[in-house]
Amino acid sequence: MTNGPRAEVVVDLDAIAANTAALRTRVGRPLMAVVKADGYGHGLVPAARAALAGGADALGVAVLEEALALRAAGVTAPVLAWLHAPGTDYAAALAADVEVSVNAGWALAEVVEAARATGRTARVHLCADSGLSREGAPAADWPDLVAAAARAQADGGVDVVGLWSHLAYADAPTHPTIGAQVRAFEEAVALARAAGLTGARRHLANSAATIALPDTWYDVVRPGIAVYGLDPLGGDPADHGLRPAMTVRATAALTKRVPAGAGVSYGHTYSPRTGTTLLLVPVGYADGVPRAAGNRAPVLAAGARRTIAGRVCMDQFVLDVGDADVRAGDEVVLWGPGDRGEPTAQDWADAVDTIHYELVTRVGGRFARRYVGSAGAV
């Protein structure tokens, strides 16, 4: 029987540092560790500090609020924030020495205005759409954007320090879109260089590309999920020298015997064929456990893997543990590194037809978070 909290997410900071070091050694060039989305569910500031302890040269986040939270916590490493809507407080970004991405003329104009208002030079990365059709500037708009950025740089308002894009199919390393995107990116870079933006560093490689596509490494790589020890290619992370940093566990709240045919959980989508013991796990979809995991996802309990019995509820789910010797207070592990027989986040992703990115970033709610290891500790 455990004496821990009802439910917790345990994060191994040393694993994050070791993963970062392994990736940094692999590429032999600067590495920007992506810590957006609360460090992919691992905790923004602790994950950032652990990645830096592992050799990360810079940090990447999606939104400015994340970058400012890092600064407020005393993180001084270079930080890039890349997802902005009109009216973003770029003055706050410049005051905190946060680098910002620009993908449209109106955004560049807002950054230039903030630079004038604050008297600071904005460090800018220009994002080109090389084929993902997402946040980058389309090819038709790119020449005007780089020309405007070159003028702003000549005027002293901005310093264009990065040129970047994002791959759509890096997790399928032989997909033909990869070559097309690389060519589109290099064309975008050539236009920027011709416009006078010769000092900007190029970055294209996400986690999958950092592992599998050396031709995309350019000047900086930008891994995210791999920093946390998960394989972006869907395989065994150990094959790439990585270890998952997250374990999700809970404490059993109740056990009971039920007869054959008893209906279990909402809708009675599960009924045992014989008399059995049920174990109640006090976490549910309000805590980020997917409702779709009912009758599908594996859990380690009473020394064996068990499939969730019936529907996942808002606050709880049920396991059928047969005649196992169990009691309230026993540990239940949803996922972890896998070396104690527990399922992995990839196992859950396969079971519920999603990706491990979604699982680790959504788990939370009323889970406590606990850190082990010392990497980056202050």
TAJOJO-V998183 format. One line per field, one symbol per residue. ss: DSSP state (H for helix, E for strand, - for the rest). phi: phi as a letter, one per 30 degrees, with the letter a starting at -180 (. if undefined). psi: psi as a letter, one per 30 degrees, with the letter a starting at -180 (. if undefined). Layout:
BEGIN
ss: ???
phi: ???
psi: ???
END
This chain:
BEGIN
ss: ------EEEEEEHHHHHHHHHHHHHHH--EEEEE-HHHHH---HHHHHHHHHH----EEEE--HHHHHHHHH-----EEEE--------HHHHHH---EEEE--HHHHHHHHHHHHHH---EEEEEEE--------E-HHHHHHHHHHHHHHHHH--EEEEEEE-----------HHHHHHHHHHHHHHHHHHH------EEE---HHHHHH-HHH---EE---HHHH--------HHHH-----EEEEEEEEEEEEE----EE-HHH-EE----EEEEEE---HHH---HHH----EEEE--EEEEEE-------EEEEEE--------EEEEE---------HHHHHHHH---HHHHHHH-----EEEEE------
phi: .cbddeaaccccdddddddddddddeciaebcddbdhhhhicjededdddddddjdcabbbdcdeddddddddjdcdebccbcbceiedddddddchcdbcbbadddddddddddddcicddccccccdckdhbddddedcdeddddddddddddjdbbdcbbaabddbddbecdddddddddddddddddddddjddcddcbbddeddddcbedcdhcbcbdcedecicddcicddddcicbeccbcbbcecabacbdeiddcieihdbbddbeaccbccdbaddcjdddddeibddbcahibdbceciddcdbabbcccicddbaejddbcdaadjdciddcddededdchbbdeddddcdlhcddcbcbicdidb
psi: klgalekljkkjeeeeeeeeeeeeeefhlkkjkkglhhhhgfjeeeeeeeeeffgkflkkleleeeeeeeeffgkflkkkkfjklkgkifeeeeeghkkkkkgleeeeeeeeeeeeefglkkjkkkkkjggfhcflkleffeeeeeeeeeeeeefgeljjfkklakkfhfgifgkffeeeeeeeeeeeeeeeeffgiffkkkkfkaeeeeefiffgebfklikdeffggkjffgajfffgglkkfkkjllkkfkllkllkfkkklkfhfkkkflklkkkkkhlaffggjkeffkgekkkkkhglkkkkjakklefllkkjgbgljllkflkkkelafffgfllleeeeeeeghalfeeefffkccgklkkkllfkgk.
END
